[in-house]
């Protein structure tokens, strides 16, 4: 039995630094997604909000916030928090209720307003909070973790700063005509290398910014989509969500993860066959019944340029240590064998945490429909997303048409 | 004014300092940072139902898993000690016990002194000074390899 559901509509509020309330962004994206789906707000029976805690107390940024702002319609609600994977977990929550036959039309919304500079923990003295301790005891910022992974690629696989810069060059070019991207400007390798080093070996332009933004999708059962003729206008049916992986790590997690100060210990059980990030993708492939060779396009979490290279390998799109070769050959550029981040990625968007995983799904929806003007991957039929954030959260979503 | 650890019970401060870990009394799985000995300690090995742990020192030497630095002052609750900010290096170090532990790199050493796989040794140095005196922290210090004397160059 298929566990697929339909993506009836996708919408965003453009990423940027707009200085306005996140609710406004979220409602804008929600209305855009509903309009794209051709579904009335009153027909939505389930709303899932992607939450973030930085903007205030938990519960403020919630499903009910968006439901009220859209005008109470009696829909049931849920709220998800899963750090960078928040949006995917929200989609999975909607999917579960749809597949259980308890809901037919779900609206999933994520929106954020972010502060300038380094993401930092909330104020106060919290000696039992690893996210607080890593700053207090070590001065260990998010870019410092990204830099550890980047340096390891250099020392183990011979990656160079020019390779990392080339990821930025590629993504900047991909995002040039994306109306929802915040940064739409070409970058050169020289630009990246001339930008200040934040955490060696990563330069400022290797690291994604934080942004305001919102993304939303309208999800329905395949039956509902068929009855209402969704996606039938020359598109061969709606884009389907074929898998949502939100698996946690398997003990022992042997790759140092934000915001922790140490890994699990592998002495008792040995090293696991797959890393956490590899297992996120494998669970998605297993659920969809496909393999990496079936993927036409990928949207991955390029918190740093180097991290995009890690993801390409974690998704099985090439062997370990081979991502630089793909990059250099142009395989990950639009027009290449397996385009990565045709949206422009976080390099062009900056991160709006609870919206970002939904934004990845929006982009693949447009790619698979052939509507990604100015950045279209030719005849894309299967796409995968991937991301990972704090506290053992991560996700991979597979879409197909 | 005396020197005290910036955090209680995570490392020793004698002549040969070491990190302290919690060891499950049933399966011997190690956890760093250690859990409080007063607290219930449910073993994190999913195949073990152990509930008790003992505190044990970890190896003082390991090899560099990776490394970086902070060239901009981290945000609070990081406590700056100099104005203007002076960059410092950070390393993730793989210990023989099979875990990787982060730490700042010892004073006087930077990323140019490190490579993945290099041996390093635990030292205790001053993190910052407050009303109660010096606050100390564990750090990773590059050690001389067989044919080099990296430690003496800095």
Interface residues (C-beta under 8 A of the other chain):
Chain A: X117 X118 X120 X121 X123 X125 X127 X132 X133 X134 X135 X136 X137 X138 X139 X140 X141 X144 X147 X148 X149 X150 X151 X152 X155 X156 X196 X197 X198 X199 X200 X201 X202 X251 X252 X254 X256 X261 X262 X263 X264 X265 X266 X267 X268 X269 X271
Chain B: X6 X7 X21 X27 X28 X29 X30 X31 X32 X33 X44 X45 X46 X47 X48 X65 X66 X67 X68 X69 X70 X71 X72 X74 X75 X76 X77 X78 X79 X88 X90 X92 X97 X98 X99 X100 X101 X102 X103 X104 X111 X115 X116 X117 X127 X137
